[in-house]
Amino acid sequence: MPRNVYFSQAVKSEQHLYEDLIIESLGIYGQDVYYIPRTLINRDNVLNEDPASSFDDAYLLEMYIENTEGFEGSGDLYSKFGLEIRDDATFIVSRRRWESRVGIFDDNTIDPRPQEGDLIFLPMTNSFFEISFVEDDSPFYQLSNLPVYKMQCTLFEYNDEDFETGIESIDEATAKVAYQIPMDITITGGNHFQIGEQIEQIISSDTSAVNVAVTVSSGAFYLNTTQYPALTLPIGATVTFDQSNASNSGHPFKFSTTANGTHASGSEYTTGVTVTGTPGQAGAKTVIVVSASTPVLYYYCPNHSGMGSTSKLTSSYLSPVKVFGEVQQRTKSSDILSKIWVSNIGSSGTTLVKDFSVGGTITGTTSTYTGTIAVIYSDLTDTTGQSWSTDETAQNIDFELDADGFIDFSESNPFGDPSETY
Amino acid sequence: MFGDHFYHATMRKSVAVFGTLFNNLKVVRKKSDGSSINQVRVPLAYGPKQKFLARLDQETGRDATMSIKLPRMAFEITGITLDTTQKLNKRNQVAETHASDVGKKKTIKHYTSYDIGMSLYILVKNQDDGLQIVEQILPYFQPEYSVTITPVSGFNYKQDVSVILGGVQIEDQYEGDFTERRVLIYQLDFTMKMKFFGPTTDQAIIREVNLDFHDKVNTTAIFEEMDFTVGASDTADSFTVTETITQDGTE
């Protein structure tokens, strides 16, 4: 028997009334929470994960917590990994409210909905919940409509993800649990670094003097034994083209902005260039100080055409090797001394992982203030009771300090270097 | 029956040595262009702990902000087994110069070899984090890595402790309904070759030897006396032997 056509279950006005009542109820009985979408940074398409997710937005929204007598889940557990809190909660949000507050900002999805992996910050308990499952058809088609999302959430397992939501309470809460390194900074000019700004320590930059050995063979210049190479000259560096080899006799090393120089109606480039000695004799060299305005140059011999071919000498900033981090907390010990807690530490410009080092100069990228690292309260050297990395359970330093009394370090230990500072 | 109390804290030292091996491992997260976003020195802890201390160390009394902070590592002792492949010769002993009394030597007469099972657990949220940690460990164990320790306080005696990696187990509960937590644990099983030392004793050194040659018939008559002595402050590295030979009562 077919359904009675005189009774409709999908009257728009009734559906809207029902939905309005739900929104009103959520507004009365619900909690103000922040919905925090996840941003994928570098999805690994082999292992199928995104370890470096970040959370850059937060949207204030009312949600109803279905649990009435406390959170669900296993609660406080103690395992070999320490204390773990397994609280679960179910949040209910109006579809229409979620779409108007959050969904409209989603440009990547045709039909956006709350996603598993997104977070909900509950200010009442200062807790972060990760959505593990979104139930989108419960209650099941009341009035042929689905007015709410029911999100089953579990307390967030923090993996040092980056939070830059702009909501102070959220960013502060995550900063407190982020891995941090405390350090004392001797500041310059009474200017303390700002909380939240990025600081950098340049480990090395390739602006040191560069020497290039010039030889001549078969009517061509060889630079560092390679014929006609194209070189990149580091900006800020002084580059010496050494012509002391006897094969250079009669072949001055000149620069021009035109390939083949004066042989191709070009002119000699002399800005920042110093020529010393006679080519082919001891001490002969052509030195150029490379600046940001140094153009693309070609090298040639004024006496013989074609010795430099069309090989270019380009100049560019080479990536400095630097360590960077974010100032999470700061106290002013005196007018010239700050204590800062740095998180999100990373390094660039090298395949090796670099660390901040005592005595290094650090610069604030926002304030441009500078300072010198006086002390790093590392996990390996800290005996002052400073908590390392804000992880109260880490015993990394304790093992090392205890074992220093009986481990014979005259045989190298690749895992722990007792002299290392972090 | 066995005598005075002694305690070399061998197991405690084993824990500290094992912890020191793995206290400097890092996890680095990178952007798609290869530059690093952040780096974390992985927290390491000895698993067993008094629960009230766990509460003291970690904030309590209010709702937790996060469930747990990852990645992290823990280890525990899984067993102590007699190493039947090693046996100390009964006449062998550890002997060292006494620091304050040249007339004595410090000795340890007994030790036995035991295999201490240690398991290192790595709890991570992502496979990449775990694989970074595991890969920083595996190449050093072929399958053993030796650490030299001075096992007995007050002795310079050195012992090479072999730490042998037996295998790696991966527990990845990624299946199931969406509400189940994914638990990703790497377990590395090690064996540490440790020695348990007995009590230390101060043993007197023979510093004087007297030889008397008697008449076989008249046993009270001495043909010759030979006395060998070293100086009161002589050491094993610097000494003078004084020989005194007396014949028929005359030197």
HADDOCK unambig.tbl for C-alpha pairs under 7 A between the chains (distance, minus, plus):
assign (segid A and resid 41 and name CA) (segid B and resid 31 and name CA) 6.45 0.50 0.50
assign (segid A and resid 42 and name CA) (segid B and resid 31 and name CA) 5.54 0.50 0.50
assign (segid A and resid 42 and name CA) (segid B and resid 32 and name CA) 5.13 0.50 0.50
assign (segid A and resid 49 and name CA) (segid B and resid 126 and name CA) 6.86 0.50 0.50
assign (segid A and resid 51 and name CA) (segid B and resid 29 and name CA) 6.97 0.50 0.50
assign (segid A and resid 51 and name CA) (segid B and resid 126 and name CA) 6.06 0.50 0.50
assign (segid A and resid 52 and name CA) (segid B and resid 29 and name CA) 6.03 0.50 0.50
assign (segid A and resid 52 and name CA) (segid B and resid 30 and name CA) 7.00 0.50 0.50
assign (segid A and resid 80 and name CA) (segid B and resid 47 and name CA) 4.09 0.50 0.50
assign (segid A and resid 80 and name CA) (segid B and resid 48 and name CA) 6.25 0.50 0.50
assign (segid A and resid 80 and name CA) (segid B and resid 74 and name CA) 6.16 0.50 0.50
assign (segid A and resid 81 and name CA) (segid B and resid 47 and name CA) 6.35 0.50 0.50
assign (segid A and resid 81 and name CA) (segid B and resid 73 and name CA) 6.83 0.50 0.50
assign (segid A and resid 81 and name CA) (segid B and resid 74 and name CA) 5.79 0.50 0.50
assign (segid A and resid 82 and name CA) (segid B and resid 54 and name CA) 6.83 0.50 0.50
assign (segid A and resid 83 and name CA) (segid B and resid 54 and name CA) 6.70 0.50 0.50
assign (segid A and resid 84 and name CA) (segid B and resid 67 and name CA) 5.58 0.50 0.50
assign (segid A and resid 84 and name CA) (segid B and resid 68 and name CA) 5.31 0.50 0.50
assign (segid A and resid 85 and name CA) (segid B and resid 67 and name CA) 4.61 0.50 0.50
assign (segid A and resid 85 and name CA) (segid B and resid 68 and name CA) 6.79 0.50 0.50
assign (segid A and resid 86 and name CA) (segid B and resid 67 and name CA) 6.09 0.50 0.50
assign (segid A and resid 125 and name CA) (segid B and resid 63 and name CA) 5.74 0.50 0.50
assign (segid A and resid 126 and name CA) (segid B and resid 65 and name CA) 5.69 0.50 0.50
assign (segid A and resid 127 and name CA) (segid B and resid 64 and name CA) 6.17 0.50 0.50
assign (segid A and resid 127 and name CA) (segid B and resid 65 and name CA) 4.07 0.50 0.50
assign (segid A and resid 127 and name CA) (segid B and resid 66 and name CA) 6.36 0.50 0.50
assign (segid A and resid 128 and name CA) (segid B and resid 65 and name CA) 5.90 0.50 0.50
assign (segid A and resid 128 and name CA) (segid B and resid 66 and name CA) 6.09 0.50 0.50
assign (segid A and resid 132 and name CA) (segid B and resid 178 and name CA) 5.80 0.50 0.50
assign (segid A and resid 132 and name CA) (segid B and resid 179 and name CA) 5.35 0.50 0.50
assign (segid A and resid 133 and name CA) (segid B and resid 178 and name CA) 5.53 0.50 0.50
assign (segid A and resid 133 and name CA) (segid B and resid 179 and name CA) 5.98 0.50 0.50
assign (segid A and resid 155 and name CA) (segid B and resid 66 and name CA) 5.98 0.50 0.50
assign (segid A and resid 155 and name CA) (segid B and resid 67 and name CA) 5.21 0.50 0.50
assign (segid A and resid 156 and name CA) (segid B and resid 66 and name CA) 5.18 0.50 0.50
assign (segid A and resid 156 and name CA) (segid B and resid 67 and name CA) 5.40 0.50 0.50
assign (segid A and resid 157 and name CA) (segid B and resid 66 and name CA) 5.98 0.50 0.50
assign (segid A and resid 157 and name CA) (segid B and resid 67 and name CA) 5.06 0.50 0.50
assign (segid A and resid 157 and name CA) (segid B and resid 68 and name CA) 5.15 0.50 0.50
assign (segid A and resid 157 and name CA) (segid B and resid 69 and name CA) 6.03 0.50 0.50
assign (segid A and resid 157 and name CA) (segid B and resid 70 and name CA) 6.99 0.50 0.50
assign (segid A and resid 158 and name CA) (segid B and resid 66 and name CA) 6.28 0.50 0.50
assign (segid A and resid 158 and name CA) (segid B and resid 68 and name CA) 6.17 0.50 0.50
assign (segid A and resid 158 and name CA) (segid B and resid 69 and name CA) 4.77 0.50 0.50
assign (segid A and resid 158 and name CA) (segid B and resid 70 and name CA) 6.01 0.50 0.50
assign (segid A and resid 159 and name CA) (segid B and resid 69 and name CA) 5.95 0.50 0.50
assign (segid A and resid 159 and name CA) (segid B and resid 70 and name CA) 4.84 0.50 0.50
assign (segid A and resid 159 and name CA) (segid B and resid 71 and name CA) 6.52 0.50 0.50
assign (segid A and resid 159 and name CA) (segid B and resid 125 and name CA) 6.90 0.50 0.50
assign (segid A and resid 179 and name CA) (segid B and resid 40 and name CA) 6.88 0.50 0.50
assign (segid A and resid 344 and name CA) (segid B and resid 37 and name CA) 6.97 0.50 0.50
assign (segid A and resid 344 and name CA) (segid B and resid 38 and name CA) 4.78 0.50 0.50
assign (segid A and resid 344 and name CA) (segid B and resid 39 and name CA) 6.91 0.50 0.50
assign (segid A and resid 345 and name CA) (segid B and resid 38 and name CA) 4.74 0.50 0.50
assign (segid A and resid 345 and name CA) (segid B and resid 39 and name CA) 5.64 0.50 0.50
assign (segid A and resid 346 and name CA) (segid B and resid 36 and name CA) 5.49 0.50 0.50
assign (segid A and resid 346 and name CA) (segid B and resid 37 and name CA) 5.46 0.50 0.50
assign (segid A and resid 346 and name CA) (segid B and resid 38 and name CA) 4.20 0.50 0.50
assign (segid A and resid 346 and name CA) (segid B and resid 39 and name CA) 5.47 0.50 0.50
assign (segid A and resid 347 and name CA) (segid B and resid 36 and name CA) 5.96 0.50 0.50
assign (segid A and resid 348 and name CA) (segid B and resid 35 and name CA) 5.72 0.50 0.50
assign (segid A and resid 348 and name CA) (segid B and resid 36 and name CA) 6.31 0.50 0.50
assign (segid A and resid 392 and name CA) (segid B and resid 57 and name CA) 5.76 0.50 0.50
assign (segid A and resid 392 and name CA) (segid B and resid 58 and name CA) 6.39 0.50 0.50
assign (segid A and resid 393 and name CA) (segid B and resid 45 and name CA) 6.64 0.50 0.50
assign (segid A and resid 393 and name CA) (segid B and resid 57 and name CA) 6.62 0.50 0.50
assign (segid A and resid 394 and name CA) (segid B and resid 43 and name CA) 4.82 0.50 0.50
assign (segid A and resid 394 and name CA) (segid B and resid 44 and name CA) 5.26 0.50 0.50
assign (segid A and resid 394 and name CA) (segid B and resid 45 and name CA) 5.49 0.50 0.50
assign (segid A and resid 395 and name CA) (segid B and resid 44 and name CA) 5.74 0.50 0.50
assign (segid A and resid 395 and name CA) (segid B and resid 45 and name CA) 5.11 0.50 0.50
assign (segid A and resid 396 and name CA) (segid B and resid 23 and name CA) 4.80 0.50 0.50
assign (segid A and resid 396 and name CA) (segid B and resid 43 and name CA) 6.51 0.50 0.50
assign (segid A and resid 396 and name CA) (segid B and resid 44 and name CA) 5.61 0.50 0.50
assign (segid A and resid 399 and name CA) (segid B and resid 16 and name CA) 4.75 0.50 0.50
assign (segid A and resid 399 and name CA) (segid B and resid 19 and name CA) 5.47 0.50 0.50
assign (segid A and resid 399 and name CA) (segid B and resid 20 and name CA) 5.37 0.50 0.50
assign (segid A and resid 400 and name CA) (segid B and resid 20 and name CA) 5.12 0.50 0.50
assign (segid A and resid 402 and name CA) (segid B and resid 16 and name CA) 6.44 0.50 0.50
assign (segid A and resid 403 and name CA) (segid B and resid 16 and name CA) 5.50 0.50 0.50
assign (segid A and resid 403 and name CA) (segid B and resid 17 and name CA) 5.96 0.50 0.50
assign (segid A and resid 406 and name CA) (segid B and resid 149 and name CA) 5.28 0.50 0.50
assign (segid A and resid 406 and name CA) (segid B and resid 150 and name CA) 4.98 0.50 0.50
assign (segid A and resid 406 and name CA) (segid B and resid 151 and name CA) 6.67 0.50 0.50
assign (segid A and resid 407 and name CA) (segid B and resid 148 and name CA) 5.97 0.50 0.50
assign (segid A and resid 407 and name CA) (segid B and resid 149 and name CA) 4.32 0.50 0.50
assign (segid A and resid 407 and name CA) (segid B and resid 150 and name CA) 6.48 0.50 0.50
assign (segid A and resid 408 and name CA) (segid B and resid 148 and name CA) 5.21 0.50 0.50
assign (segid A and resid 408 and name CA) (segid B and resid 149 and name CA) 5.20 0.50 0.50
assign (segid A and resid 415 and name CA) (segid B and resid 21 and name CA) 5.27 0.50 0.50
assign (segid A and resid 415 and name CA) (segid B and resid 22 and name CA) 5.94 0.50 0.50
assign (segid A and resid 415 and name CA) (segid B and resid 23 and name CA) 6.96 0.50 0.50
assign (segid A and resid 415 and name CA) (segid B and resid 24 and name CA) 5.74 0.50 0.50
assign (segid A and resid 416 and name CA) (segid B and resid 20 and name CA) 6.33 0.50 0.50
assign (segid A and resid 416 and name CA) (segid B and resid 21 and name CA) 6.23 0.50 0.50
assign (segid A and resid 416 and name CA) (segid B and resid 23 and name CA) 6.49 0.50 0.50
assign (segid A and resid 416 and name CA) (segid B and resid 24 and name CA) 5.64 0.50 0.50
